Amino acid sequence: MEEYQGVGKSLRDLVEDQERNMVQLERIGATMEWRWGSEEEVGKEESGDDAEGSEDGPGESQEEGTLLSLSC
């Protein structure tokens, strides 16, 4: 009988641990969504400043283009 009680306690502990892990994962997911949302807003603002257009391709800066041309 004691063996069954021990198994029952172990199973309850596992379920409680799983519930805590799920809550923690939900918090992490919410934090990641918030950060990605913030980065997207910053990216939109930065791309809006460069909307005039430049000769550099997407993701390239004028400095990078200059450095690449110097290394050739």
N, C-alpha and C positions, 0 to 999 in steps of 0.2 A: 504494500500500500504506500509506503514511503517513497518508493521509486516513482510511482505515478504522480505523487505530489511534487517531487523534484522535477519531473518532466514537465508538468503543468507550469511550474514556476519558470522554468527555462523558456518555455514557449511564450509566456506572458512577457518576460524580459525581452525576448526577440521582437515581439510585436511592438513593445514600447520603444525599443531602439529604432525600429523601422519607422515608426511614426515621427520620432525626433529627427531622423535623417530626412524624411520627406519635407518636414517643415523647414529644415535648414536649406534643402535644395530649392524650395519655393522662394525663400529669401534671397538666395544667390541669383536665381533666375530674375527676380524683380530688380535686383541691383544691376545685373547685366543689361536688362532692357532699359533701365533708367540711364545708365552710362552710354549705351549705344545711341539712345535717343538724343542725349546731350551732344555726342560726337557728330551725329548727323546734322544737328542744328548748327554747330560750329562749322561743319563742312559746307553747309549751304551758304552761310555768311561769307566764308572765305572764297567760295567759287563765285559769289555775286560780285566781289571786288574785282575779280579777274574776267568779268563778263565782256570786257572790251575786246578781248581776244589777244592772243600773242602767238608768236611763231612756234613756241614750244608745244609739244603734244600734251595730252592729259597726264597730270601727275608730275610733269617736269617743271623745274623752275628755270628762270633765266640763268641763274648761277650754275646749275647743273649743265645746261647746254654749253655755257662758256668753258667749263672745266673739261667737258668731253671734247670740245673743239681744240683745246690746247694740248690734249694728250695725243692727238692724231699725228 
